[in-house]
Amino acid sequence: MLKSFIKRIGVMNCIMLLVVLSIIVVSEVMFLTGQKLEAIFIAFWAPTILGFMNYLKYRK
């Protein structure tokens, strides 16, 4: 199942999705430890990376 998922979306996209997931986790940990402004700043990276992935996918 995992191999078919990686084959379908590509290795680089899987790596980028893991990076986005780790950014979300780090942001949540920072927010819960009291570093609220830094956590919000880091949380904005995840949709930026996803948007960049979409841009690279659909550009011609």
N, CA, C and O atoms as CSV, one atom per row, in Angstrom:
chain,resi,resn,atom,element,x,y,z
A,1,MET,N,N,0.817,-1.190,0.000
A,1,MET,CA,C,0.000,0.000,0.000
A,1,MET,C,C,0.865,1.260,0.000
A,1,MET,O,O,0.607,2.196,-0.757
A,2,LEU,N,N,1.879,1.280,0.840
A,2,LEU,CA,C,2.755,2.447,0.914
A,2,LEU,C,C,3.574,2.596,-0.364
A,2,LEU,O,O,3.778,3.707,-0.853
A,3,LYS,N,N,4.041,1.472,-0.901
A,3,LYS,CA,C,4.825,1.526,-2.136
A,3,LYS,C,C,3.988,2.037,-3.301
A,3,LYS,O,O,4.486,2.794,-4.134
A,4,SER,N,N,2.733,1.636,-3.368
A,4,SER,CA,C,1.877,2.114,-4.459
A,4,SER,C,C,1.582,3.609,-4.297
A,4,SER,O,O,1.483,4.330,-5.290
A,5,PHE,N,N,1.442,4.076,-3.055
A,5,PHE,CA,C,1.217,5.502,-2.812
A,5,PHE,C,C,2.427,6.318,-3.249
A,5,PHE,O,O,2.284,7.348,-3.907
A,6,ILE,N,N,3.621,5.854,-2.881
A,6,ILE,CA,C,4.853,6.557,-3.259
A,6,ILE,C,C,5.023,6.538,-4.773
A,6,ILE,O,O,5.415,7.543,-5.367
A,7,LYS,N,N,4.734,5.414,-5.393
A,7,LYS,CA,C,4.863,5.312,-6.846
A,7,LYS,C,C,3.874,6.238,-7.549
A,7,LYS,O,O,4.194,6.822,-8.585
A,8,ARG,N,N,2.677,6.371,-6.988
A,8,ARG,CA,C,1.641,7.185,-7.616
A,8,ARG,C,C,1.945,8.676,-7.528
A,8,ARG,O,O,1.742,9.397,-8.504
A,9,ILE,N,N,2.429,9.155,-6.381
A,9,ILE,CA,C,2.642,10.604,-6.259
A,9,ILE,C,C,4.108,11.014,-6.389
A,9,ILE,O,O,4.399,12.202,-6.532
A,10,GLY,N,N,5.021,10.073,-6.344
A,10,GLY,CA,C,6.438,10.384,-6.521
A,10,GLY,C,C,7.181,10.490,-5.205
A,10,GLY,O,O,6.610,10.827,-4.167
A,11,VAL,N,N,8.450,10.199,-5.274
A,11,VAL,CA,C,9.289,10.192,-4.077
A,11,VAL,C,C,9.461,11.604,-3.519
A,11,VAL,O,O,9.360,11.816,-2.311
A,12,MET,N,N,9.721,12.570,-4.408
A,12,MET,CA,C,9.952,13.939,-3.941
A,12,MET,C,C,8.708,14.512,-3.271
A,12,MET,O,O,8.816,15.204,-2.259
A,13,ASN,N,N,7.545,14.236,-3.816
A,13,ASN,CA,C,6.317,14.722,-3.190
A,13,ASN,C,C,6.097,14.080,-1.818
A,13,ASN,O,O,5.606,14.735,-0.899
A,14,CYS,N,N,6.455,12.811,-1.677
A,14,CYS,CA,C,6.340,12.159,-0.365
A,14,CYS,C,C,7.272,12.817,0.650
A,14,CYS,O,O,6.896,13.028,1.802
A,15,ILE,N,N,8.470,13.133,0.221
A,15,ILE,CA,C,9.415,13.807,1.117
A,15,ILE,C,C,8.876,15.168,1.524
A,15,ILE,O,O,8.945,15.538,2.696
A,16,MET,N,N,8.341,15.912,0.570
A,16,MET,CA,C,7.804,17.240,0.873
A,16,MET,C,C,6.598,17.141,1.815
A,16,MET,O,O,6.435,17.990,2.692
A,17,LEU,N,N,5.757,16.124,1.646
A,17,LEU,CA,C,4.626,15.945,2.551
A,17,LEU,C,C,5.088,15.609,3.963
A,17,LEU,O,O,4.476,16.047,4.937
A,18,LEU,N,N,6.163,14.834,4.080
A,18,LEU,CA,C,6.725,14.556,5.408
A,18,LEU,C,C,7.302,15.815,6.035
A,18,LEU,O,O,7.192,16.011,7.245
A,19,VAL,N,N,7.915,16.668,5.227
A,19,VAL,CA,C,8.431,17.945,5.731
A,19,VAL,C,C,7.283,18.809,6.236
A,19,VAL,O,O,7.380,19.409,7.306
A,20,VAL,N,N,6.197,18.876,5.471
A,20,VAL,CA,C,5.030,19.672,5.879
A,20,VAL,C,C,4.445,19.125,7.175
A,20,VAL,O,O,4.093,19.892,8.071
A,21,LEU,N,N,4.340,17.816,7.277
A,21,LEU,CA,C,3.817,17.211,8.509
A,21,LEU,C,C,4.715,17.520,9.700
A,21,LEU,O,O,4.220,17.802,10.791
A,22,SER,N,N,6.025,17.470,9.503
A,22,SER,CA,C,6.936,17.777,10.616
A,22,SER,C,C,6.858,19.250,10.999
A,22,SER,O,O,6.987,19.581,12.178
A,23,ILE,N,N,6.649,20.142,10.032
A,23,ILE,CA,C,6.487,21.563,10.345
A,23,ILE,C,C,5.248,21.778,11.202
A,23,ILE,O,O,5.276,22.557,12.154
A,24,ILE,N,N,4.172,21.096,10.869
A,24,ILE,CA,C,2.933,21.224,11.647
A,24,ILE,C,C,3.147,20.733,13.071
A,24,ILE,O,O,2.693,21.373,14.019
A,25,VAL,N,N,3.830,19.609,13.231
A,25,VAL,CA,C,4.079,19.058,14.565
A,25,VAL,C,C,4.960,20.005,15.385
A,25,VAL,O,O,4.675,20.260,16.556
A,26,VAL,N,N,6.021,20.521,14.779
A,26,VAL,CA,C,6.907,21.451,15.484
A,26,VAL,C,C,6.148,22.706,15.893
A,26,VAL,O,O,6.326,23.212,17.001
A,27,SER,N,N,5.309,23.202,15.003
A,27,SER,CA,C,4.528,24.393,15.310
A,27,SER,C,C,3.577,24.153,16.481
A,27,SER,O,O,3.438,25.004,17.360
A,28,GLU,N,N,2.931,23.005,16.490
A,28,GLU,CA,C,2.019,22.686,17.599
A,28,GLU,C,C,2.762,22.577,18.920
A,28,GLU,O,O,2.287,23.067,19.945
A,29,VAL,N,N,3.917,21.942,18.903
A,29,VAL,CA,C,4.705,21.810,20.135
A,29,VAL,C,C,5.129,23.186,20.648
A,29,VAL,O,O,5.056,23.463,21.845
A,30,MET,N,N,5.570,24.037,19.730
A,30,MET,CA,C,5.983,25.384,20.146
A,30,MET,C,C,4.802,26.174,20.696
A,30,MET,O,O,4.947,26.903,21.677
A,31,PHE,N,N,3.644,26.036,20.074
A,31,PHE,CA,C,2.463,26.758,20.538
A,31,PHE,C,C,2.062,26.300,21.947
A,31,PHE,O,O,1.708,27.115,22.798
A,32,LEU,N,N,2.123,24.998,22.172
A,32,LEU,CA,C,1.724,24.463,23.471
A,32,LEU,C,C,2.754,24.744,24.569
A,32,LEU,O,O,2.428,24.682,25.754
A,33,THR,N,N,3.997,25.053,24.176
A,33,THR,CA,C,4.999,25.385,25.189
A,33,THR,C,C,5.074,26.879,25.463
A,33,THR,O,O,5.901,27.323,26.259
A,34,GLY,N,N,4.213,27.662,24.807
A,34,GLY,CA,C,4.139,29.073,25.120
A,34,GLY,C,C,4.776,30.013,24.117
A,34,GLY,O,O,4.691,31.230,24.279
A,35,GLN,N,N,5.405,29.489,23.097
A,35,GLN,CA,C,6.037,30.329,22.078
A,35,GLN,C,C,5.027,30.558,20.950
A,35,GLN,O,O,5.183,30.037,19.845
A,36,LYS,N,N,4.003,31.336,21.243
A,36,LYS,CA,C,2.866,31.446,20.342
A,36,LYS,C,C,3.196,32.164,19.030
A,36,LYS,O,O,2.812,31.684,17.964
A,37,LEU,N,N,3.886,33.284,19.082
A,37,LEU,CA,C,4.184,34.023,17.851
A,37,LEU,C,C,5.121,33.246,16.931
A,37,LEU,O,O,4.931,33.232,15.714
A,38,GLU,N,N,6.118,32.609,17.502
A,38,GLU,CA,C,7.026,31.809,16.695
A,38,GLU,C,C,6.308,30.618,16.064
A,38,GLU,O,O,6.590,30.250,14.924
A,39,ALA,N,N,5.381,30.019,16.808
A,39,ALA,CA,C,4.620,28.884,16.293
A,39,ALA,C,C,3.724,29.295,15.132
A,39,ALA,O,O,3.596,28.561,14.153
A,40,ILE,N,N,3.109,30.458,15.239
A,40,ILE,CA,C,2.259,30.937,14.145
A,40,ILE,C,C,3.107,31.223,12.914
A,40,ILE,O,O,2.699,30.913,11.795
A,41,PHE,N,N,4.281,31.812,13.110
A,41,PHE,CA,C,5.175,32.084,11.987
A,41,PHE,C,C,5.577,30.788,11.286
A,41,PHE,O,O,5.550,30.710,10.058
A,42,ILE,N,N,5.945,29.786,12.054
A,42,ILE,CA,C,6.353,28.507,11.470
A,42,ILE,C,C,5.164,27.799,10.822
A,42,ILE,O,O,5.332,27.115,9.812
A,43,ALA,N,N,3.980,27.953,11.383
A,43,ALA,CA,C,2.793,27.293,10.826
A,43,ALA,C,C,2.468,27.797,9.431
A,43,ALA,O,O,1.868,27.066,8.644
A,44,PHE,N,N,2.845,29.022,9.104
A,44,PHE,CA,C,2.596,29.546,7.757
A,44,PHE,C,C,3.484,28.892,6.700
A,44,PHE,O,O,3.203,29.017,5.507
A,45,TRP,N,N,4.536,28.204,7.104
A,45,TRP,CA,C,5.401,27.551,6.132
A,45,TRP,C,C,4.698,26.383,5.446
A,45,TRP,O,O,4.911,26.156,4.255
A,46,ALA,N,N,3.867,25.639,6.172
A,46,ALA,CA,C,3.233,24.438,5.614
A,46,ALA,C,C,2.381,24.752,4.385
A,46,ALA,O,O,2.588,24.120,3.349
A,47,PRO,N,N,1.428,25.699,4.443
A,47,PRO,CA,C,0.660,25.970,3.223
A,47,PRO,C,C,1.499,26.606,2.121
A,47,PRO,O,O,1.182,26.458,0.940
A,48,THR,N,N,2.559,27.309,2.491
A,48,THR,CA,C,3.446,27.879,1.481
A,48,THR,C,C,4.149,26.777,0.702
A,48,THR,O,O,4.243,26.841,-0.523
A,49,ILE,N,N,4.636,25.777,1.403
A,49,ILE,CA,C,5.300,24.655,0.738
A,49,ILE,C,C,4.309,23.875,-0.119
A,49,ILE,O,O,4.642,23.476,-1.235
A,50,LEU,N,N,3.104,23.655,0.383
A,50,LEU,CA,C,2.092,22.953,-0.411
A,50,LEU,C,C,1.720,23.753,-1.658
A,50,LEU,O,O,1.531,23.174,-2.728
A,51,GLY,N,N,1.615,25.051,-1.535
A,51,GLY,CA,C,1.334,25.885,-2.700
A,51,GLY,C,C,2.460,25.833,-3.715
A,51,GLY,O,O,2.214,25.800,-4.920
A,52,PHE,N,N,3.691,25.826,-3.235
A,52,PHE,CA,C,4.836,25.721,-4.129
A,52,PHE,C,C,4.842,24.370,-4.845
A,52,PHE,O,O,5.192,24.289,-6.023
A,53,MET,N,N,4.455,23.313,-4.133
A,53,MET,CA,C,4.355,21.995,-4.764
A,53,MET,C,C,3.317,22.011,-5.880
A,53,MET,O,O,3.553,21.455,-6.952
A,54,ASN,N,N,2.176,22.640,-5.639
A,54,ASN,CA,C,1.147,22.732,-6.675
A,54,ASN,C,C,1.634,23.543,-7.861
A,54,ASN,O,O,1.372,23.191,-9.011
A,55,TYR,N,N,2.335,24.617,-7.588
A,55,TYR,CA,C,2.872,25.444,-8.672
A,55,TYR,C,C,3.811,24.631,-9.554
A,55,TYR,O,O,3.721,24.688,-10.780
A,56,LEU,N,N,4.704,23.882,-8.939
A,56,LEU,CA,C,5.652,23.086,-9.718
A,56,LEU,C,C,4.959,21.968,-10.480
A,56,LEU,O,O,5.394,21.588,-11.567
A,57,LYS,N,N,3.889,21.446,-9.916
A,57,LYS,CA,C,3.169,20.357,-10.569
A,57,LYS,C,C,2.448,20.824,-11.825
A,57,LYS,O,O,2.431,20.112,-12.829
A,58,TYR,N,N,1.850,22.013,-11.780
A,58,TYR,CA,C,0.982,22.449,-12.874
A,58,TYR,C,C,1.601,23.461,-13.825
A,58,TYR,O,O,0.937,23.881,-14.773
A,59,ARG,N,N,2.834,23.864,-13.611
A,59,ARG,CA,C,3.435,24.813,-14.555
A,59,ARG,C,C,3.847,24.074,-15.825
A,59,ARG,O,O,4.115,22.872,-15.804
A,60,LYS,N,N,3.892,24.803,-16.906
A,60,LYS,CA,C,4.259,24.164,-18.180
A,60,LYS,C,C,5.384,24.880,-18.850
A,60,LYS,O,O,5.817,24.476,-19.930
